[in-house]
Amino acid sequence: MTGPVRTICLLLAATCLRIEAPLGAQTPPSKAARLEFIAVLSRHGVRSSLWTDARLNAYSADPWPKWDVPPGELTPRGNILMKQLGDYDRQYLIKAGLLSPDGCGDADRFYFWSDTTPRDVESGRALAAGILPSCAVAVHTVSKGPDPLFSPQQAGVGKIDSGVAAAALSGRIGGRPQALTDAYRSGLEAMQRALLGCKPGDACPPRGNKIGKVLLEQPSDIVRRKEDGLAELSGPLSAAATIAESFLLEYTDGMKDQDVGWGRVNKSNLRDMLLLQEVYNDFSLRTPYMARARSSNLLSHMLRSMQQAVRGEAAPGALGKPGGKALYVLGHDSDISGFGGVLGISWALEDYQPNCRPPGSALVFEIWKDAANGKRTVRAYIRSQTLDQMRQLTPLSLEAPPSRAAVFIPGCSTAGEGWACDWDAFQRAAEAAIDPAFVARDAPKSGDR
């Protein structure tokens, strides 16, 4: 059985692949199988730009539109969109038999853990309200300080070798950061024209006009991050990643057409600009050394939570209690990218560039048990609202679901429906991907919010 044919362009090559999306990604493994546990790593919902107006305005000829919330905070629309995702998950989990359709009897078997940033906590609350409406559900966080799941180095977990980090990144680009600027110059030029309002055929930037920072005039380099010592790119691609994200947030927050990139950014060229963001993320977040340092601790504790669910007894370092049915972890796009780099997985969602992690998107791991033979399998996929679903605030349902793509996990996935992994093979693949040098034995202690 095959699914709809789609054409997908690879991130770092000028080629496209014609592939068939498997219907198995949307269906249970078999009539005899039942869903036992679900582990979800979700990005927070639509927020305002992380950059201040002054920082954004330095790159543009016109002032950026004002947000109703401070930089980096969940917007009111972002809250609604997260509730819609929660409502969809509720419908899906009821159909799969993991969630009771009535009452709050399962509320204490759903565990929510969030990073401490307000946008994550509020997103967790909104998601929980959609999944378990009218139920008392705690969103767990650390009580103080950085969370070792999301900021391991700041929390004292693992020691970064900054030289190795810089070498790992430099090695992927031949030691020449400028080469990436040259490779993606046409996309950067298109973004620069949108920022400066340049007319076709005219010089860009316009002669005689004073712009604070011209995108393509920024020097390219590999720099050390002050917060954790890891390496990342600086220069045009770094700035373009944040600018593309800001355009995406304007579009998904439902701003008027004339306010999305001053009327110069639309769905079509927005998707083109998101390529620049994903190139930056691929190098700065998915490079194996960076990914292992950032994500080994989070992956380890999520794996132990899944093992606890399978064994039915407490597992050291697990999040939640034995007997749980679901774990929802609210983090950031960088966490999803980190899992991509650690596990060696990739995906392509409708409307987006490969490996994009839009607001509210989630990487999901489901544990299924076959009632006939007791065999357990793990099915992984990523799901996200489409651009139009977010812009139009479209209610989600089983008949109108979010976009969803099955994920193939090297080392354990099979050719079967949904590229399912045998449970033991999944454990081995995950454990092999985790770097123990960046793992804490104990789970962080909760200070409920």
Beta strands, then each sheet from edge to edge (+ up, - down):
strand 1: 5-9
strand 2: 16-20
strand 3: 33-43
strand 4: 110-114
strand 5: 139-140
strand 6: 221-224
strand 7: 231-234
strand 8: 326-331
strand 9: 362-370
strand 10: 376-384
strand 11: 403-406
strand 12: 421-422
sheet 1: 1+ 2-
sheet 2: 5+ 4+ 8+ 3+ 9- 10+ 11-
sheet 3: 5+ 4+ 8+ 3+ 9- 10+ 12-
sheet 4: 6+ 7-
end
